[in-house]
């Protein structure tokens, strides 16, 4: 399994598009910032033929401190789910 990060993405784009790495780094950073801003505002972010990021808030629930066995309440918190687009899912399953 290979890990990919922003630096690798910028290098690949630089080779394919021919723009400077600095320009592409700014572009990737701005793109990710816009996605983060929308998710913070609890808006869904849909990228066609890739997938959808869906923010949601968990419910409060009861938990337990394993050291003291004392029960406590876990406050609601924000999470993000990601759903693959049908086209991308089919491509991953070699159905296209």
C-alpha positions as CSV (number, residue, x, y, z in Angstrom):
1,X,0.0,0.0,0.0
2,X,1.4,3.4,-1.0
3,X,0.9,6.6,0.9
4,X,0.4,9.8,-1.1
5,X,0.7,13.3,0.3
6,X,0.4,16.9,-0.9
7,X,4.1,17.0,-2.0
8,X,3.7,13.9,-4.2
9,X,0.4,15.3,-5.7
10,X,2.2,18.6,-6.5
11,X,5.1,16.7,-8.2
12,X,2.7,14.6,-10.3
13,X,0.7,17.6,-11.3
14,X,3.8,19.5,-12.2
15,X,5.0,16.8,-14.5
16,X,1.6,16.4,-16.2
17,X,0.5,20.1,-16.4
18,X,3.8,21.8,-16.7
19,X,3.1,24.6,-14.1
20,X,5.6,25.5,-11.4
21,X,5.5,23.5,-8.2
22,X,5.0,26.7,-6.1
23,X,1.9,27.6,-8.2
24,X,0.5,24.0,-7.9
25,X,1.2,24.0,-4.1
26,X,-0.8,27.1,-3.7
27,X,-3.6,25.7,-5.8
28,X,-3.8,22.4,-3.8
29,X,-3.7,24.4,-0.5
30,X,-6.5,26.7,-1.6
31,X,-8.6,23.7,-2.8
32,X,-8.2,21.9,0.5
33,X,-8.9,25.1,2.4
34,X,-12.2,25.6,0.5
35,X,-13.2,22.1,1.2
36,X,-12.4,22.5,4.9
37,X,-14.4,25.8,5.1
38,X,-17.5,24.2,3.7
39,X,-17.2,21.1,5.9
40,X,-16.8,23.4,9.0
41,X,-20.1,25.1,7.9
42,X,-21.6,21.6,7.8
43,X,-22.1,21.7,4.0
44,X,-21.7,18.6,2.0
45,X,-18.8,18.6,-0.5
46,X,-19.5,16.6,-3.6
47,X,-16.7,16.0,-6.1
48,X,-18.2,14.5,-9.3
49,X,-17.0,11.0,-10.2
50,X,-15.0,10.8,-6.9
51,X,-17.3,11.0,-3.9
52,X,-19.1,13.1,-1.3
53,X,-17.9,14.4,2.1
54,X,-20.8,14.5,4.6
55,X,-20.3,16.3,7.9
56,X,-22.5,15.1,10.9
57,X,-22.6,15.5,14.6
58,X,-22.6,12.4,16.9
59,X,-25.2,12.0,19.6
60,X,-24.2,12.3,23.3
61,X,-23.7,9.0,24.9
62,X,-22.6,7.3,28.1
63,X,-19.0,6.1,28.5
64,X,-16.9,4.6,31.2
65,X,-13.4,5.5,32.4
66,X,-11.6,2.1,32.3
67,X,-9.2,2.9,35.1
68,X,-11.8,4.1,37.6
69,X,-14.9,2.4,36.2
70,X,-16.7,5.7,36.7
71,X,-19.4,6.4,34.2
72,X,-19.3,9.7,32.3
73,X,-21.1,11.5,29.5
74,X,-19.4,11.8,26.1
75,X,-20.4,15.1,24.5
76,X,-21.5,15.3,20.9
77,X,-18.8,16.0,18.4
78,X,-18.4,16.6,14.7
79,X,-17.3,13.9,12.3
80,X,-17.1,13.5,8.5
81,X,-18.2,10.5,6.4
82,X,-17.0,9.9,2.9
83,X,-19.2,8.1,0.3
84,X,-17.7,7.0,-3.0
85,X,-19.5,8.0,-6.2
86,X,-21.1,5.1,-8.1
87,X,-18.7,5.7,-11.0
88,X,-15.6,5.5,-8.8
89,X,-16.9,2.5,-6.9
90,X,-17.5,0.6,-10.1
91,X,-14.0,1.5,-11.3
92,X,-12.4,0.2,-8.1
93,X,-14.4,-3.0,-8.5
94,X,-13.2,-3.3,-12.2
95,X,-16.8,-3.2,-13.3
96,X,-16.3,-0.6,-16.1
